[in-house]
Amino acid sequence: MKKSILYILAVAAGLYSCDPYKDLHDSVQDDLRDQRDNDAIPASIEISADDQVFFSMKEAQAFIPSYLDENYQANSHTDGRVVEVSYTVEAKNMTPKSFFTDSDYEIAGNEFCKEGEGWLIDTLKFEDADVEIILEQADYDYLGFRYPNFSDDDFDEGSYQGYTYSSRIEAMISDVLVTQRKADRTKSTAVIFDVYDGKSYTDTLVFKADTLKGCAYHFLPADDIEAKVTTIFNTKYPDQVKDTQSAAVYKVGEIGGDITEHTNFFENEEAQVWKMIAEEDLTQDYYILEQADYDSFGFKYPNFSSSTPQENYLPRFLTNKYPYAQEGDNLRIKYDYYSGSTNEHIVEYTFMNSMWKQVAPYAEEISNMDKFKYKHAETTWVLSQAIVIELETEDYKLTGDDKYNNFGYYDNVEGEYPEGTAVENVIDAKINHILKENYEDINVADQEVSVFYQYYDNGTNTVSRNFIYDAASETWVRQ
């Protein structure tokens, strides 16, 4: 029995014994390999336009972390490191625009009407009016006219003093009769005035005292614009799918005050919820012709060809598909074209002069750069707002290291800086001093910075450290 136990122990010892020197050697080799992998990651990277062109910054920022994972071996030595990645974005065509009308503002609850004493156009004949008035220079001056006449389109619906009236000229003459002429409200009044429509002529309208109503249509400064736009878009375009984007052109101002026009971009991010987005987040819109579209053309096969060119079909197709298109709306269409084999083509149309016209494709490529930081705990790269700083002679001069313009291994320890002040790491303390004195404008709460500097240890190399500003302690804390 004793021999059996000894035998078992011997076998167990053979199975579980290890060479501590080999383990140490392997550990050192693994660490050296990680250091080499980390050193192989450049401070700046360019994704060539020949390899990849993005349709938006958002698309690029979502793609780049996986690109870095696939091309570089980040590890614990990379933790907190920031790299700059340059890439190319194809500029967005004009998104479909929605110019909000009075009826749109009414949908959103932004119709503001006022009624008051005024004058309305009467059906009486000129000779039957009780009183006759001829408008004079002072009346036109009061209305803010440069010339003493109205224009022909003033007879139509229009805006006056921030309110929309069924007839702009009715509202203006009513104001003159009330404010300037103090007209007798018990008598019908014939008003004689001049009109210019390529040539000048004299016209006459008869007015009677009555209640005048005008309405203002716009958003208020305190309005939740996203909520208002969501209400309008969901009413006008109820079938828009998620991620649809559109530009909204709308007015904002106080009732009866100054009104300003705004253009902003919106995306249908959730079911029937439109969110305002930045212009750089726009993605290139393509409409891809489907089987049903080709069927509507009466085609046997789902493609165009030399006998059925797209330009004979797409303008009418777009007119039917986008009945509310606005001047300047732009759309790209992907379609299949057969000429011995089937290939995908792209054509671009712009809505001009009330019809869809084919235009030369607009594809401007622009360069952009973003910073990405590696988080080892999450084993992933994330978009970083860190500022990248490379120390210069003036920075080393501040800490007394300008003889060689570097820090040394002898600083990478506990010590004193400045003299008499104990610190955990002298290099960290020196960088803190530099950032506070030479880069004062970036000393704001939670600002991140990646500092590159020259480091001497039997040779000089460029290394980096990452810091974040703690406003409470007014200190840059190493990450």
C-alpha positions as CSV (number, residue, x, y, z in Angstrom):
1,M,0.0,0.0,0.0
2,K,2.8,2.4,0.9
3,K,4.5,1.7,-2.4
4,S,1.3,2.4,-4.3
5,I,0.9,5.8,-2.6
6,L,4.5,6.7,-3.4
7,Y,3.9,5.7,-7.0
8,I,0.8,7.9,-7.3
9,L,2.6,10.8,-5.7
10,A,5.5,10.4,-8.1
11,V,3.1,10.3,-11.1
12,A,1.3,13.4,-9.8
13,A,4.6,15.2,-9.3
14,G,5.5,14.4,-12.9
15,L,2.2,15.8,-14.2
16,Y,2.2,19.0,-12.2
17,S,5.8,19.9,-11.8
18,C,7.0,23.0,-13.8
19,D,10.2,24.7,-14.6
20,P,9.9,28.2,-13.0
21,Y,12.7,29.4,-15.2
22,K,10.9,28.3,-18.3
23,D,7.7,30.0,-17.1
24,L,9.6,33.2,-16.4
25,H,11.2,33.0,-19.8
26,D,7.9,32.5,-21.5
27,S,6.4,35.4,-19.6
28,V,9.2,37.7,-20.5
29,Q,9.0,36.6,-24.2
30,D,5.2,37.2,-24.2
31,D,5.7,40.7,-22.7
32,L,8.4,41.5,-25.2
33,R,6.1,40.4,-28.0
34,D,3.3,42.6,-26.7
35,Q,5.7,45.5,-26.5
36,R,6.7,44.9,-30.1
37,D,3.1,44.7,-31.2
38,N,2.3,47.9,-29.4
39,D,5.3,49.7,-30.9
40,A,4.2,48.6,-34.3
41,I,1.0,50.6,-34.0
42,P,1.7,54.0,-35.6
43,A,0.6,57.3,-34.0
44,S,-1.3,58.1,-37.2
45,I,-2.9,55.9,-39.8
46,E,-4.5,56.7,-43.2
47,I,-7.2,54.5,-44.8
48,S,-6.6,55.2,-48.4
49,A,-9.5,56.2,-50.7
50,D,-8.3,53.4,-53.0
51,D,-9.2,51.0,-50.3
52,Q,-12.3,52.5,-48.7
53,V,-14.5,55.6,-49.1
54,F,-17.2,56.2,-46.5
55,F,-20.6,57.8,-47.1
56,S,-20.6,59.6,-43.7
57,M,-18.4,60.3,-40.6
58,K,-20.8,58.1,-38.6
59,E,-20.2,55.1,-40.9
60,A,-16.4,55.7,-40.7
61,Q,-16.4,56.0,-36.9
62,A,-18.4,52.7,-36.6
63,F,-16.1,50.9,-39.0
64,I,-12.6,52.0,-37.8
65,P,-12.5,50.2,-34.4
66,S,-12.9,46.8,-36.2
67,Y,-10.3,47.9,-38.8
68,L,-7.8,48.6,-36.0
69,D,-8.6,45.3,-34.4
70,E,-8.0,43.4,-37.6
71,N,-4.8,45.2,-38.6
72,Y,-3.0,45.7,-35.2
73,Q,-2.3,43.6,-32.1
74,A,-3.3,45.9,-29.3
75,N,-2.7,44.7,-25.8
76,S,-2.1,45.8,-22.2
77,H,0.8,48.0,-23.3
78,T,-1.6,49.8,-25.7
79,D,-4.1,50.7,-22.9
80,G,-5.1,54.3,-23.1
81,R,-3.1,54.9,-26.3
82,V,-4.6,57.3,-28.8
83,V,-4.1,57.0,-32.6
84,E,-5.2,59.4,-35.3
85,V,-7.0,57.8,-38.3
86,S,-7.5,59.8,-41.5
87,Y,-10.1,58.6,-44.0
88,T,-12.1,59.8,-47.0
89,V,-15.8,60.7,-47.0
90,E,-17.9,61.1,-50.1
91,A,-19.9,64.3,-49.6
92,K,-23.6,63.9,-49.4
93,N,-25.9,65.0,-52.2
94,M,-28.6,67.5,-51.2
95,T,-31.1,65.5,-49.1
96,P,-34.7,65.9,-50.0
97,K,-35.9,69.2,-48.7
98,S,-39.2,69.9,-47.0
99,F,-40.2,73.6,-47.1
100,F,-42.8,73.9,-44.4
101,T,-46.0,75.6,-45.5
102,D,-48.7,77.3,-43.5
103,S,-50.7,74.0,-43.4
104,D,-47.6,72.2,-42.0
105,Y,-47.4,74.7,-39.1
106,E,-51.1,74.3,-38.6
107,I,-50.6,70.5,-38.3
108,A,-48.0,71.2,-35.5
109,G,-50.3,73.6,-33.7
110,N,-48.4,76.6,-34.7
111,E,-51.1,78.7,-36.3
112,F,-51.4,82.1,-34.4
113,C,-54.3,84.2,-35.6
114,K,-55.4,87.7,-34.6
115,E,-58.6,89.6,-35.4
116,G,-59.3,93.3,-35.1
117,E,-60.9,96.3,-36.6
118,G,-60.0,96.7,-40.2
119,W,-61.3,97.1,-43.7
120,L,-62.3,94.4,-46.2
121,I,-62.7,94.6,-50.0
122,D,-66.4,95.2,-50.8
123,T,-68.3,94.2,-53.9
124,L,-69.7,97.8,-54.3
125,K,-69.0,99.6,-57.6
126,F,-66.6,102.5,-57.5
127,E,-69.4,105.0,-58.2
128,D,-71.5,103.7,-55.4
129,A,-68.9,104.3,-52.6
130,D,-69.5,106.9,-50.0
131,V,-66.0,108.3,-49.9
132,E,-63.0,108.4,-52.3
133,I,-59.4,108.3,-51.3
134,I,-56.2,108.5,-53.4
135,L,-53.1,107.0,-51.8
136,E,-50.2,109.4,-51.6
137,Q,-46.4,109.2,-51.2
138,A,-46.8,109.3,-47.4
139,D,-49.0,106.2,-47.5
140,Y,-46.5,104.2,-49.6
141,D,-43.7,105.4,-47.3
142,Y,-45.6,104.2,-44.3
143,L,-45.9,100.8,-45.9
144,G,-42.1,100.8,-46.4
145,F,-42.2,100.9,-50.2
146,R,-39.3,102.2,-52.2
147,Y,-41.6,103.3,-55.0
148,P,-45.2,104.7,-54.8
149,N,-47.0,101.7,-56.0
150,F,-48.0,98.1,-55.3
151,S,-47.0,95.1,-57.3
152,D,-49.4,92.8,-59.1
153,D,-48.7,89.8,-56.8
154,D,-49.8,91.9,-53.8
155,F,-53.4,91.0,-54.8
156,D,-52.7,87.4,-53.8
157,E,-52.4,85.7,-50.4
158,G,-49.3,86.9,-48.6
159,S,-47.6,88.0,-45.4
160,Y,-47.8,91.5,-43.9
161,Q,-46.2,92.4,-40.6
162,G,-45.7,88.7,-39.8
163,Y,-49.2,87.6,-40.5
164,T,-50.6,85.9,-43.5
165,Y,-53.8,87.4,-45.1
166,S,-56.0,86.1,-47.9
167,S,-55.0,89.3,-49.8
168,R,-51.8,91.1,-49.0
169,I,-53.1,94.4,-50.6
170,E,-56.3,94.2,-48.5
171,A,-54.2,94.0,-45.3
172,M,-51.9,96.8,-46.3
173,I,-54.7,99.2,-47.4
174,S,-56.7,98.3,-44.3
175,D,-53.7,99.4,-42.2
176,V,-53.4,102.7,-44.1
177,L,-57.1,103.4,-43.6
178,V,-57.0,102.6,-39.9
179,T,-53.6,104.1,-39.0
180,Q,-52.9,106.8,-41.5
181,R,-56.2,108.1,-42.8
182,K,-58.4,107.4,-39.7
183,A,-61.2,106.6,-42.2
184,D,-64.8,106.9,-41.2
185,R,-66.0,103.3,-40.5
186,T,-69.6,104.2,-41.2
187,K,-68.9,104.9,-44.8
188,S,-67.8,102.7,-47.7
189,T,-64.5,104.0,-49.1
190,A,-63.1,103.8,-52.7
191,V,-59.3,103.7,-52.6
192,I,-57.4,104.7,-55.8
193,F,-53.8,103.4,-56.0
194,D,-51.0,102.6,-58.4
195,V,-49.8,99.2,-59.4
196,Y,-46.6,98.1,-61.3
197,D,-46.6,95.0,-63.4
198,G,-43.9,95.6,-66.0
199,K,-45.7,98.9,-66.5
200,S,-47.6,101.2,-64.2
201,Y,-51.4,101.5,-64.1
202,T,-54.0,102.9,-61.7
203,D,-56.5,100.6,-60.0
204,T,-59.4,101.0,-57.6
205,L,-60.9,98.9,-54.8
206,V,-63.9,99.7,-52.6
207,F,-63.5,98.9,-48.8
208,K,-66.0,98.5,-46.0
209,A,-65.3,98.5,-42.3
210,D,-65.2,95.0,-40.9
211,T,-63.1,92.6,-38.8
212,L,-59.8,91.7,-40.4
213,K,-58.2,88.3,-39.6
214,G,-54.5,87.4,-40.2
215,C,-52.6,84.3,-39.1
216,A,-48.9,83.7,-38.4
217,Y,-47.3,80.4,-39.1
218,H,-44.0,79.5,-37.6
219,F,-42.3,77.8,-34.7
220,L,-41.7,79.6,-31.4
221,P,-38.1,79.9,-29.9
222,A,-39.3,77.8,-26.9
223,D,-40.7,75.0,-29.1
224,D,-39.3,71.5,-29.1
225,I,-38.3,71.5,-32.8
226,E,-37.8,67.8,-33.0
227,A,-41.2,67.1,-31.7
228,K,-42.8,69.6,-34.1
229,V,-41.0,68.2,-37.1
230,T,-41.9,64.6,-36.0
231,T,-45.6,65.6,-36.0
232,I,-45.4,67.2,-39.4
233,F,-43.3,64.4,-41.1
234,N,-45.5,61.7,-39.6
235,T,-48.6,63.4,-41.1
236,K,-47.1,64.2,-44.5
237,Y,-44.9,61.1,-44.9
238,P,-46.4,58.3,-42.7
239,D,-44.6,55.5,-44.5
240,Q,-41.0,56.7,-44.2
241,V,-38.8,53.8,-43.0
242,K,-36.2,53.9,-40.2
243,D,-33.0,55.9,-41.0
244,T,-34.7,58.0,-43.7
245,Q,-33.2,61.5,-43.7
246,S,-34.6,64.8,-44.8
247,A,-33.8,68.5,-44.6
248,A,-36.5,70.7,-43.1
249,V,-36.6,74.4,-43.9
250,Y,-38.7,76.2,-41.3
251,K,-39.3,79.6,-39.6
252,V,-38.8,80.5,-36.0
253,G,-39.7,83.6,-34.1
254,E,-41.9,85.3,-31.5
255,I,-45.5,86.1,-32.5
256,G,-45.5,89.5,-34.2
257,G,-41.7,89.7,-33.9
258,D,-38.7,89.0,-36.1
259,I,-38.8,85.7,-38.0
260,T,-35.7,83.8,-39.1
261,E,-35.5,80.9,-41.5
262,H,-33.5,77.7,-40.5
263,T,-32.5,74.6,-42.4
264,N,-31.6,71.5,-40.4
265,F,-31.3,67.8,-41.0
266,F,-33.5,65.1,-39.5
267,E,-33.4,61.3,-39.4
268,N,-36.2,58.8,-38.6
269,E,-34.2,57.1,-35.9
270,E,-37.0,55.2,-34.3
271,A,-40.6,54.3,-35.3
272,Q,-42.0,57.6,-36.3
273,V,-39.5,59.7,-34.2
274,W,-37.4,62.2,-36.1
275,K,-34.2,63.4,-34.5
276,M,-32.1,66.4,-35.6
277,I,-28.7,65.3,-36.9
278,A,-25.5,67.1,-37.9
279,E,-24.7,67.6,-41.6
280,E,-21.7,65.3,-41.2
281,D,-24.0,62.4,-40.2
282,L,-25.9,62.5,-43.5
283,T,-25.6,59.3,-45.5
284,Q,-25.8,59.0,-49.3
285,D,-29.3,58.2,-50.3
286,Y,-29.9,55.8,-53.2
287,Y,-33.2,54.5,-54.4
288,I,-32.7,50.9,-55.7
289,L,-35.2,49.9,-58.3
290,E,-37.0,46.7,-57.3
291,Q,-38.9,44.0,-59.3
292,A,-42.2,45.8,-58.7
293,D,-40.7,49.0,-60.3
294,Y,-39.6,47.2,-63.4
295,D,-43.0,45.5,-63.6
296,S,-44.7,49.0,-63.5
297,F,-42.6,49.9,-66.6
298,G,-44.1,46.8,-68.3
299,F,-40.7,45.1,-68.6
300,K,-40.3,41.4,-69.1
301,Y,-36.9,41.4,-67.3
302,P,-35.9,43.6,-64.3
303,N,-33.4,45.8,-66.1
304,F,-33.0,48.6,-68.6
305,S,-31.3,48.1,-72.0
306,S,-30.5,50.0,-75.2
307,S,-34.1,49.5,-76.4
308,T,-35.5,50.6,-73.0
309,P,-33.2,53.4,-71.8
310,Q,-33.7,54.7,-68.2
311,E,-34.2,58.3,-69.3
312,N,-37.5,57.3,-71.0
313,Y,-38.9,56.0,-67.8
314,L,-37.4,57.4,-64.7
315,P,-38.5,61.1,-64.9
316,R,-42.2,60.0,-64.9
317,F,-41.5,57.3,-62.3
318,L,-40.0,59.9,-59.9
319,T,-42.9,62.3,-60.5
320,N,-45.4,59.6,-59.4
321,K,-43.2,58.4,-56.5
322,Y,-42.4,61.8,-55.1
323,P,-45.5,64.0,-55.6
324,Y,-44.3,66.5,-53.0
325,A,-40.8,67.1,-54.5
326,Q,-39.4,70.5,-54.0
327,E,-37.1,72.6,-56.2
328,G,-33.5,71.3,-55.8
329,D,-34.4,67.9,-54.4
330,N,-31.7,65.5,-55.5
331,L,-31.8,61.7,-55.7
332,R,-29.6,58.9,-56.9
333,I,-31.0,55.7,-58.4
334,K,-29.4,52.3,-58.7
335,Y,-30.7,50.2,-61.5
336,D,-29.6,47.1,-63.6
337,Y,-28.6,47.6,-67.2
338,Y,-28.3,44.7,-69.7
339,S,-25.8,44.8,-72.6
340,G,-24.7,41.2,-73.0
341,S,-24.4,40.9,-69.2
342,T,-26.2,42.7,-66.4
343,N,-24.4,45.5,-64.6
344,E,-25.4,47.9,-61.9
345,H,-25.6,51.6,-62.9
346,I,-26.2,54.8,-60.9
347,V,-28.0,57.8,-62.3
348,E,-28.7,61.1,-60.6
349,Y,-31.8,63.3,-60.9
350,T,-32.6,66.8,-59.6
351,F,-36.1,68.3,-59.4
352,M,-35.8,71.6,-61.4
353,N,-38.6,73.7,-62.9
354,S,-41.3,71.3,-61.7
355,M,-39.7,68.3,-63.4
356,W,-37.1,65.6,-62.7
357,K,-33.9,66.2,-64.8
358,Q,-30.9,64.0,-65.1
359,V,-27.7,65.7,-63.9
360,A,-24.1,64.9,-63.7
361,P,-23.4,62.9,-60.5
362,Y,-22.1,65.1,-57.6
363,A,-19.5,63.2,-55.6
364,E,-17.0,65.4,-53.8
365,E,-14.5,63.5,-51.7
366,I,-13.3,65.2,-48.5
367,S,-10.7,64.1,-46.0
368,N,-11.4,63.8,-42.3
369,M,-9.5,62.6,-39.2
370,D,-10.7,61.2,-35.9
371,K,-8.8,59.9,-32.8
372,F,-9.4,56.4,-31.4
373,K,-8.3,55.2,-27.9
374,Y,-7.7,51.6,-26.9
375,K,-9.4,50.4,-23.8
376,H,-7.7,47.2,-22.7
377,A,-10.4,46.3,-20.1
378,E,-12.9,46.3,-22.9
379,T,-10.5,45.0,-25.6
380,T,-11.8,47.6,-28.0
381,W,-11.0,50.9,-29.7
382,V,-13.3,53.8,-29.0
383,L,-13.7,57.2,-30.6
384,S,-11.7,59.7,-28.5
385,Q,-11.9,63.5,-28.1
386,A,-8.4,63.5,-26.8
387,I,-6.0,66.2,-27.9
388,V,-2.7,65.0,-29.2
389,I,0.4,67.1,-28.1
390,E,4.0,66.5,-29.1
391,L,6.4,68.2,-26.7
392,E,8.6,70.9,-28.2
393,T,11.8,72.7,-27.1
394,E,9.8,75.3,-25.2
395,D,8.1,72.6,-23.2
396,Y,11.4,70.9,-22.2
397,K,12.8,74.3,-21.4
398,L,10.1,74.8,-18.8
399,T,11.2,71.7,-16.9
400,G,14.9,72.2,-17.4
401,D,15.3,69.4,-19.9
402,D,16.1,71.4,-23.0
403,K,19.7,70.4,-23.2
404,Y,18.7,67.1,-24.9
405,N,15.0,67.8,-25.3
406,N,14.0,64.5,-23.6
407,F,13.1,62.9,-20.3
408,G,15.2,60.0,-19.0
409,Y,14.7,56.7,-17.2
410,Y,16.0,58.5,-14.1
411,D,12.8,60.6,-14.2
412,N,10.5,57.6,-14.5
413,V,10.5,57.1,-10.7
414,E,9.3,58.6,-7.5
415,G,11.2,61.8,-6.6
416,E,10.8,65.5,-6.2
417,Y,9.5,68.0,-8.7
418,P,9.9,70.8,-8.3
419,E,12.7,70.4,-5.8
420,G,11.2,69.9,-2.3
421,T,7.9,68.5,-3.6
422,A,7.5,64.8,-3.4
423,V,5.8,63.1,-6.4
424,E,5.0,59.6,-7.4
425,N,6.5,59.9,-10.8
426,V,8.7,62.8,-11.9
427,I,7.8,62.5,-15.6
428,D,4.1,62.8,-14.8
429,A,4.8,65.8,-12.6
430,K,6.8,67.5,-15.4
431,I,4.1,66.9,-17.9
432,N,1.5,68.3,-15.5
433,H,3.6,71.4,-15.2
434,I,3.9,71.8,-19.0
435,L,0.2,71.3,-19.6
436,K,-0.8,73.8,-16.9
437,E,1.7,76.5,-18.1
438,N,2.1,76.1,-21.8
439,Y,-1.4,74.7,-22.7
440,E,-3.6,76.6,-20.3
441,D,-6.6,76.7,-22.7
442,I,-7.1,72.9,-22.6
443,N,-7.3,72.8,-18.8
444,V,-11.0,72.1,-18.7
445,A,-13.0,69.4,-16.9
446,D,-12.6,65.8,-18.3
447,Q,-10.5,66.9,-21.2
448,E,-8.3,64.1,-22.4
449,V,-4.8,64.6,-23.9
450,S,-2.2,62.2,-25.3
451,V,1.3,63.6,-24.8
452,F,4.1,62.4,-27.0
453,Y,7.7,63.0,-25.8
454,Q,11.3,61.9,-26.2
455,Y,12.4,59.3,-23.7
456,Y,16.0,58.3,-23.1
457,D,16.9,54.8,-21.9
458,N,20.1,53.6,-23.6
459,G,18.7,55.3,-26.7
460,T,16.0,57.8,-27.4
461,N,12.5,56.8,-28.5
462,T,9.1,58.6,-28.9
463,V,6.7,57.4,-26.3
464,S,3.3,58.7,-25.1
465,R,1.2,59.0,-21.9
466,N,-2.5,59.8,-21.6
467,F,-4.0,62.2,-19.1
468,I,-7.4,63.5,-18.2
469,Y,-8.0,66.8,-16.4
470,D,-9.5,66.6,-13.0
471,A,-11.1,70.0,-12.4
472,A,-11.6,69.5,-8.7
473,S,-7.9,69.0,-8.0
474,E,-6.8,71.1,-11.0
475,T,-4.5,68.3,-11.9
476,W,-3.8,66.1,-15.0
477,V,-4.3,62.5,-13.9
478,R,-2.5,59.8,-15.8
479,Q,-4.8,57.2,-17.3
